[in-house]
Amino acid sequence: MATEAFGIDIGGSGAKGAIVDVSTGELISERFKVPTPDPATPDNLAASVVEILDHHGWDGPFGCGLPSVIVNGVVRTAAHIDDSWIGTNAVNLFTETTGHPAYVLNDTDAAGVAEVQLGAGKGVGGTIILLTFGSGIGSAMFRDGILIPNSELGHLELNGREAEERGAARAMERLGLTMGEWLDEVNAFLAHVEWILSPDLLIFGGGISKQADDFLPRLKSRAPLVATTFRNNAGIVGAALAGHQALAAS
């Protein structure tokens, strides 16, 4: 019998969730997505979480990825959600609002958990870095399979600005960059990350990873560079995995 868990992935533009078979990473239910509320305050996002759980009729613990630095369940940054999140205990909020035990981690860390345990990084030793390109640039870093949380590499300074200012996928629309210009920005960012951290594997993810076959050959790196196995579902899968493992052990 499949081991079922529930994962929710909250991003800058949408919040989505599904029931996951945590032995394989397969989505057991259809993914359900709602727009990220504006403003994306704690109460508004908590209501979105309730809507996603209710849509699936899920009645149990769940994991949730949030686009923030998360320390002991407390939100420390709010790059793509409302600033009122800072200082909020997201675990307590989601647990109290839904009536079910919640586990909360950084959204890209969640995607990384999926890829390292079941996807593109499975069985790979050394330093693995997952980078997601969407509203911003998210990162997840692992050493011999162990997560080093809240790496936030998209906020590295590159050419006098935060790397995600021009390297996020959203920058193509926001700044009118062509795909070629955007790929130049991504390649500069990859070179910067490699110079600092010398990874053994780079994994490319985020919403734009659906087009990975088109542009991955145009990206440059010393380390092997591969697309996420779970594509844009990686955050859901990893949130379910991390929540299942953390809450089962508590």
BELJOQUI-V220356 format. One line per field, one symbol per residue. burial: # if it has 16 or more other C-alpha atoms within 10 Angstrom, else .. Layout:
# BELJOQUI-V220356
burial->???
This chain:
# BELJOQUI-V220356
burial->...#########..########..###...###..##..####.##.##.###..#.#..##########..######.####.##..###.###..#..#####################.....################..#.#.#######..#....##########....#....#########.###...#########.##..#.......#....####################......
